[in-house]
Amino acid sequence: MGRLVLGIASTLVCLLVAELATRWLLPVPLHTTDTFLHLGDARLRRDESAPVWLRAGVRTRHQEEDFSVTVAVNSKGLRDREMAYAKPPGVRRLLSVGDSFAFGYGVELDEAFCKVAAAELGPPWEAINAGVPSWGTGDELDFLLTEGFRYEPDVVVLTCFFENDLRDNWNRQRYTVGADGRARRVRPLEQDLRERTSFDGVSVRNPLLKTICERGAPADATEPAAPAPPRVSWWIAHSNLARMVRRAISRTEYRTREQAMQEAAHRDEAERRALGAALLTEIARQCRAHDTPLVILLMPSKKELAWNDGPGFRAAYDDVVAGAEQWGATIVDLAPPLRELGIQTAYFGNDPHINAAGHRAVGHVLARAVRSAWRGRGGPAHPGASGVPPQPGPWFTGVLGRRR
């Protein structure tokens, strides 16, 4: 008995020493999924099709090697101040939708490119930040149909990061390409999400996502209920050693899956691009139906900028964006301005996202695009009954020119 007690005590002392040592030598901050990003319950974290959203009502500090910034999420699950659906008189709204780049990963809210563009445009413009890390084009389409257009945007800005958007759309298996070439949901949104999680207030906490999951359409109430506080494992929240072990396991799992993911990407590349094209085209159709100009930003990675010494970044994805462009979208290639600024200046050193300087450069280009789209706004709200897509014309004009 004495040896057992001694063994337990020795183990606890060793763990305490390891905890103190790692806190001092190798501190590991809480991961974004523990602070402001929610991936569903533990059972769903390995499911590529699991819903992803922001924890409503959270205010936290996001710290990594390259930055330490505040992240505050409003009651509707957006990284922004409280925004009513009804647009105030005389205000023009820019609705920015996308993944972590649109979210402003690593920068303060007012440094995000949508806010930079709104500040440059000046009154009466305001920007709504609806970017969520890990979202793909299908997630963004779902958001626009259920929530986005309720904000009465005057311009929708969609950020595409094709390095992972095409993969995310494919792996989540929410949409497919129909016989007519249009994006079709595999199952109704309500059914699709209801079978993947429970709606007892534990797995789905964000009122925005509860609306999507439970109804598949906006709720009648204009304001959501008060959000529940985030649930974070006590050990993860308080133990640096536990966070270190989890990070090591996650990185090991990713390395073992990486080769299979790359092989699948090559095998399914044509289908992935076709699905991405169909989703972007459907977003452009919906914006046209709502008489709302659409600006699509093509965000390059550091790797793509470093490798791209020949044709423009846009040219590599002409087939993916062509349908959206035919439906009137402005396609903005961000590679030239970011390359001109310099990879080391525009991106964080260790993190793959653009930094505050990169956001300023993108915000300046976006302001030009919004001015062009707003000046050219006009024409029918949707194509004729024949369903023939309108030709690019006065409704939108390319900001950086076509590269064909």
C-alpha positions in Angstrom: 0.0 0.0 0.0 2.8 2.3 0.9 4.5 1.7 -2.4 1.3 2.5 -4.3 0.9 5.8 -2.4 4.5 6.6 -3.1 4.1 5.8 -6.8 1.0 8.0 -7.1 2.7 10.9 -5.2 5.8 10.6 -7.4 3.7 10.7 -10.5 1.8 13.8 -9.4 5.1 15.5 -8.5 6.5 14.7 -11.9 3.4 16.0 -13.6 3.5 19.2 -11.6 7.2 19.7 -12.5 6.4 19.0 -16.2 3.5 21.5 -16.0 5.7 24.3 -14.5 8.5 23.6 -16.9 6.4 23.7 -20.0 4.6 26.9 -18.8 8.0 28.5 -18.5 9.9 27.1 -21.5 7.2 26.1 -24.0 3.9 28.0 -23.3 1.0 26.8 -25.5 -1.9 29.3 -25.7 -5.5 28.1 -26.0 -6.4 27.1 -29.5 -9.0 29.2 -31.5 -11.5 26.3 -31.2 -11.3 26.7 -27.4 -11.7 30.5 -27.4 -14.0 31.7 -30.1 -14.4 29.0 -32.7 -16.8 26.1 -32.2 -16.6 22.7 -34.1 -19.4 20.9 -32.4 -19.0 18.3 -29.7 -15.9 16.0 -29.4 -17.7 13.3 -31.5 -18.0 15.7 -34.4 -14.5 17.1 -34.5 -13.3 14.4 -36.8 -16.2 14.8 -39.1 -15.3 17.0 -42.1 -19.0 17.8 -42.6 -19.6 19.0 -39.1 -20.8 22.6 -38.8 -18.4 25.4 -37.8 -19.3 28.7 -36.3 -18.2 31.4 -33.9 -19.2 31.3 -30.2 -21.8 34.0 -29.8 -21.2 36.6 -27.1 -17.5 35.6 -26.5 -14.9 38.2 -25.9 -11.4 36.8 -25.6 -7.7 37.3 -26.4 -6.4 35.4 -29.4 -2.6 34.8 -28.9 -0.2 33.1 -31.2 3.5 33.5 -32.1 2.9 36.4 -34.4 0.1 38.3 -32.7 -2.1 39.0 -29.7 -5.5 40.5 -30.6 -9.0 40.8 -29.2 -11.8 38.8 -30.7 -15.3 39.8 -29.7 -18.3 38.0 -31.2 -21.8 39.5 -31.2 -25.0 37.9 -30.3 -25.6 36.8 -33.9 -22.3 35.0 -34.1 -20.4 37.6 -36.1 -17.1 39.1 -35.3 -18.5 42.6 -35.2 -20.5 45.0 -33.1 -24.2 44.4 -32.6 -25.9 44.8 -36.0 -29.6 45.0 -36.6 -31.0 43.2 -39.6 -32.8 46.4 -40.7 -30.5 48.8 -42.4 -30.6 52.4 -40.9 -31.9 55.1 -43.3 -29.2 56.5 -45.6 -26.6 53.8 -44.8 -25.0 51.6 -47.4 -23.8 48.2 -46.3 -20.8 46.1 -47.4 -21.3 42.5 -46.2 -18.0 40.6 -46.1 -18.3 36.8 -46.2 -15.5 34.3 -46.2 -13.1 32.2 -44.1 -10.3 33.2 -41.7 -8.9 35.9 -44.1 -12.2 37.7 -44.2 -12.6 37.1 -40.4 -9.4 39.0 -39.8 -7.3 36.2 -38.4 -4.4 37.8 -36.4 -5.5 41.4 -36.7 -7.9 43.7 -34.7 -11.4 44.1 -36.0 -10.9 47.6 -37.3 -7.7 46.4 -39.2 -9.7 43.8 -41.2 -9.9 44.6 -44.8 -13.7 45.1 -44.9 -13.4 47.7 -42.2 -10.4 49.3 -43.9 -12.5 49.6 -47.1 -15.5 51.0 -45.4 -13.3 53.7 -43.7 -11.8 54.6 -47.0 -15.2 54.8 -48.7 -16.4 57.0 -45.9 -20.1 57.7 -44.9 -22.6 56.4 -45.7 -20.8 53.1 -46.0 -20.5 50.6 -43.2 -19.0 47.1 -43.2 -20.4 43.9 -41.6 -17.7 41.3 -40.9 -19.3 37.8 -41.5 -16.1 35.9 -42.0 -15.7 32.6 -40.1 -12.5 30.6 -40.0 -12.7 27.2 -41.8 -15.8 28.1 -43.8 -15.9 26.9 -47.4 -18.0 28.3 -50.3 -21.0 26.0 -49.3 -21.0 27.4 -45.8 -21.0 30.9 -47.2 -23.9 30.2 -49.5 -25.9 28.7 -46.6 -25.2 31.9 -44.6 -26.2 34.2 -47.3 -29.5 32.4 -47.9 -30.4 32.1 -44.2 -28.9 35.2 -42.7 -26.7 37.4 -45.0 -29.4 39.0 -47.2 -31.4 39.8 -44.0 -28.9 42.6 -43.4 -30.0 44.3 -46.7 -26.4 44.6 -48.1 -25.7 47.0 -50.9 -22.6 45.0 -51.9 -21.6 41.4 -51.0 -17.9 40.7 -50.8 -16.9 37.0 -51.0 -13.3 36.0 -50.2 -12.1 32.8 -51.9 -9.0 31.0 -50.7 -8.8 28.2 -53.1 -5.9 26.4 -51.4 -8.5 24.9 -49.0 -12.0 26.1 -50.2 -12.2 23.6 -53.0 -11.2 20.8 -50.6 -13.6 21.9 -47.9 -16.5 22.0 -50.3 -15.7 18.5 -51.5 -15.0 16.9 -48.2 -18.1 18.3 -46.4 -20.3 16.6 -49.1 -23.1 19.1 -48.6 -23.5 20.1 -52.2 -23.1 18.3 -55.6 -23.4 19.5 -59.2 -26.7 18.7 -60.8 -27.4 17.6 -64.3 -28.0 21.2 -65.2 -24.6 22.2 -63.9 -26.1 24.0 -60.9 -25.1 23.5 -57.2 -27.6 21.3 -55.5 -27.8 20.4 -51.8 -27.4 16.7 -51.2 -30.2 17.0 -48.6 -32.2 19.9 -47.2 -30.2 22.0 -44.9 -32.4 21.2 -41.9 -32.1 17.5 -42.4 -28.4 17.6 -43.2 -27.4 19.3 -40.0 -30.0 17.6 -37.8 -28.5 14.2 -38.5 -25.0 15.3 -37.6 -25.6 16.9 -34.2 -28.2 17.4 -31.5 -30.1 20.6 -30.9 -30.5 20.4 -27.1 -28.5 23.5 -26.6 -25.3 21.7 -25.9 -23.8 21.1 -29.4 -25.4 24.1 -31.2 -25.1 27.2 -29.1 -25.0 30.0 -31.7 -28.5 31.3 -32.3 -27.6 31.9 -36.0 -26.7 28.2 -36.4 -29.7 27.0 -34.4 -31.8 28.9 -36.8 -30.1 27.3 -39.8 -30.1 23.8 -38.2 -33.6 23.8 -36.8 -35.6 25.7 -39.4 -33.4 26.0 -42.5 -34.8 29.5 -42.8 -34.6 32.7 -40.7 -36.6 32.8 -37.5 -39.4 35.3 -37.1 -37.8 37.0 -34.2 -35.4 39.8 -35.1 -33.1 39.4 -32.1 -31.7 36.0 -30.9 -31.8 34.8 -27.4 -28.9 35.4 -25.0 -26.0 33.0 -25.9 -24.9 30.3 -23.5 -21.3 30.6 -22.2 -18.7 28.6 -24.1 -17.8 25.2 -22.7 -14.0 24.4 -22.6 -12.5 21.4 -21.0 -11.1 22.3 -17.6 -7.8 20.5 -18.3 -7.4 22.3 -21.6 -8.3 25.6 -20.2 -5.9 25.4 -17.2 -3.0 23.0 -18.1 -0.3 24.0 -20.5 0.9 20.4 -20.5 -2.5 19.1 -21.6 -2.6 21.7 -24.4 0.9 20.6 -25.5 0.0 16.9 -25.6 -3.1 17.7 -27.6 -1.2 19.8 -30.1 1.4 17.1 -30.6 -1.4 14.5 -31.2 -3.2 16.8 -33.6 0.0 17.4 -35.6 0.9 13.7 -35.7 -2.6 12.9 -37.0 -2.4 15.6 -39.6 1.0 14.3 -40.9 -0.4 10.8 -41.3 -3.4 12.1 -43.2 -1.5 14.6 -45.4 -0.3 12.1 -48.0 -3.8 10.6 -48.4 -5.3 14.1 -48.6 -2.8 15.1 -51.4 -3.5 11.9 -53.4 -7.3 12.5 -53.1 -6.8 16.1 -54.2 -5.1 15.1 -57.4 -7.6 12.3 -58.1 -10.7 14.5 -57.5 -9.3 17.9 -58.8 -11.7 18.2 -61.7 -14.7 17.4 -59.6 -13.6 19.8 -56.9 -13.2 22.6 -59.3 -16.5 21.9 -60.9 -18.3 22.0 -57.5 -16.5 25.2 -56.6 -17.5 26.8 -59.8 -21.1 25.7 -59.3 -21.2 27.1 -55.8 -19.7 30.5 -56.8 -22.1 30.7 -59.7 -25.1 30.0 -57.4 -23.9 32.8 -55.0 -23.7 35.1 -58.0 -27.2 34.1 -59.0 -28.6 34.8 -55.6 -26.9 38.2 -55.4 -28.4 39.0 -58.8 -31.8 37.9 -57.6 -31.4 40.3 -54.7 -30.2 43.1 -56.9 -26.9 43.2 -54.9 -23.5 43.6 -56.6 -21.0 40.8 -55.8 -17.3 41.3 -55.5 -15.2 38.1 -55.3 -11.7 38.5 -53.9 -9.2 35.8 -54.9 -6.8 35.5 -51.9 -3.4 33.9 -52.7 -1.3 32.0 -50.1 2.4 32.9 -49.5 3.3 29.7 -51.3 1.3 30.6 -54.4 2.8 34.1 -54.5 6.3 32.7 -54.2 5.7 30.2 -57.1 3.8 32.5 -59.4 6.4 34.1 -61.6 4.4 33.7 -64.8 0.7 34.1 -65.5 -1.5 35.9 -62.9 -2.9 34.0 -60.0 -6.4 34.6 -61.4 -5.6 32.6 -64.6 -5.2 29.4 -62.5 -8.8 29.6 -61.4 -10.5 31.1 -64.5 -12.6 28.0 -64.9 -13.8 28.2 -61.3 -14.8 31.9 -61.4 -16.1 32.1 -65.0 -19.7 31.2 -64.2 -19.9 33.8 -61.4 -18.3 36.4 -63.7 -21.0 35.7 -66.4 -23.6 36.4 -63.8 -22.1 39.8 -63.1 -19.6 39.3 -60.3 -16.5 41.4 -60.2 -13.4 39.2 -59.9 -10.5 40.8 -58.1 -7.1 39.1 -58.2 -5.3 40.0 -55.0 -2.0 38.5 -56.0 -0.6 41.6 -57.8 -1.1 44.1 -54.9 0.2 41.6 -52.3 3.2 40.7 -54.4 3.9 44.4 -55.0 3.8 44.9 -51.2 6.1 42.0 -50.6 5.4 38.6 -49.1 7.5 39.3 -46.0 5.6 42.6 -45.5 2.1 41.4 -46.3 2.0 38.1 -44.4 2.9 37.0 -40.8 6.2 35.4 -40.4 5.0 32.1 -39.0 1.2 32.2 -39.5 -0.1 31.8 -43.1 -2.5 34.8 -43.0 -2.0 38.3 -44.1 -1.1 40.8 -41.4 -2.3 44.4 -40.8 -0.3 45.7 -43.7 -1.7 43.1 -46.0 -5.2 43.9 -44.9 -4.6 47.6 -45.6 -3.5 46.8 -49.1 -6.5 44.5 -49.7 -8.9 47.1 -48.1 -7.6 49.7 -50.6 -8.2 47.5 -53.6 -11.6 46.5 -52.2 -12.7 50.1 -51.8 -11.9 50.6 -55.5 -13.9 47.5 -56.4 -16.9 48.7 -54.4 -16.9 52.1 -56.0 -16.8 50.5 -59.4 -19.6 48.1 -58.6 -21.8 50.7 -57.0 -21.3 53.2 -59.9 -22.1 50.4 -62.4 -25.1 49.1 -60.5 -28.2 48.8 -62.6 -30.0 46.5 -65.0 -32.5 43.8 -64.2 -32.5 42.1 -60.8 -32.4 38.7 -62.5 -32.1 37.2 -66.0 -35.1 36.5 -68.1 -37.3 33.4 -67.9 -35.0 31.7 -70.4 -32.4 31.4 -67.7 -29.6 32.5 -70.0 -26.9 34.2 -67.9 -26.4 37.9 -68.5 -23.2 38.9 -70.3 -20.7 40.9 -68.2 -21.6 44.5 -68.7 -22.5 47.7 -66.9 -23.7 46.0 -63.7 -20.1 45.0 -62.9 -16.7 45.7 -64.4 -13.5 44.0 -63.6 -11.2 46.0 -61.3 -7.9 44.5 -62.2 -8.8 43.4 -65.7 -9.3 40.0 -67.2 -6.3 37.7 -67.6 -7.4 35.4 -70.4 
